[in-house]
Amino acid sequence: MKFSDRLSRLRKEKKLSRDDLASKLGISYSTVSKYETGTREPDFKTLEAISDIFDVTIDYLLGKSDQPNLTEQESFEEFISDPELKRWHRELPKSSEEDLRKLRKMWEIMKDDKE
């Protein structure tokens, strides 16, 4: 399935008009229309925004995957390969005991909010 088809289907599934989607993306109705007819393709920033709006991967939008969301394993692998996380992980052992306690408390609060 092509990007244009996936975008149109996702928009209709979310019951968004082309105007609604254009507004969310900060682009014109005609640009959304061109995306859906395949006469124009979005730039990377817009593609990322579309991915966020519909909560699907960019690979899914581009037709490189038929799975709209990452599997738990793929999500974990993406998370651990984040360079910022690696830097944070190197710095963590250097933290004071008080800072580590605060971090644990924040983590518990975040976990509780998701449940």
N, C-alpha and C positions, 0 to 999 in steps of 0.2 A: 504494500500500500504506500502511496506517495505522500509526501508532506502535506500537499494541498488537501488530499482526501482526509487525512488524519485530523488536520486542523478543523476542517468543516464538521467532521463527526464529533470531535471533542466539544466544539462550541455549541453544537445542537444538543448534545447530552447534558451540558451544563445550563441549557436553556438561556443562552446568551445571544443577543442579536449581534450583527456585525458592528453596529454602533456601540453596543456595550463593550465588546472586545476592543474596539479601536480606542475607546475612552480609557480602559484599563491599561492599554499599552502606550497611550499618548501618541497615537498615530491617527491617520484619517480612515474613514469608512472605505474609501476607494483602495487604500493600501491593503486593508484586510481582504477586500474583495479580490484583489490581484493575487494575494497569497493563496486564497482558496481556489482560484481558477488556474493557478500554476503559472501565471505570467510574470510573477515577481517572487523573489525569495527574501526572507528577513535577514538582517545582519545578525551577528553573534549576540549582541546585547538584547535585541528583540527576541531572538530564539530562546535565550535564557529566560526572559520574562514570560514568554508563552509557556515554557516548561514549568515555571513556578505557578502560573495561574491555573494550569490544568493538573498540576502535581504528577507530571510524567517526566521520564528521562528525555534528554535531547536525542539520544539514540532511537528511542521510540518514535519521536516526532519525525525524524529523518528516515524512518523505515529500516534502520539497521538492526532493530530488535522488535520482536512482537510482544515483548513484555513491557507494559507501560511503566512499571516501577522496578527499582532494583530489588533483588532478592536480599534477604537479611545478610547473607555472606558477602554479596557484592557491595552492599551498603557499608559493612564493616571494613572491607578492604579499601574502599574509597576513603573512609574515615581515617584509617591508620596510615594511609599514604600521604596525608595532608602534611606538607612541610612545616606549617605552623604548629601542628600537633607534635611533631618530632622535636622541634625547638623547645616547646613547653615541657615535654617529657624529660629532656636533658636538664632543664632548670629545676624541675620538681624536687629532686633529692637535695638540692641546695637550700630549700625553704626551711624556715624555722618551724618548730613544732606547733607554735600558735597559728601560723599561716596554714599549716596542713589541717589543723582542727577546723579552721574557718572554711577551708575548701571542702572538707567532708560535710560540714553542715550545709553549705550551699548545694552540694550534690544531693543530699537527702531532700532538701526543699524542692529541687528540680524534679527528682523522681516522684515525690508526692504529688506535684502538680500534674504529672502525666497520668496518674492512676485515677 
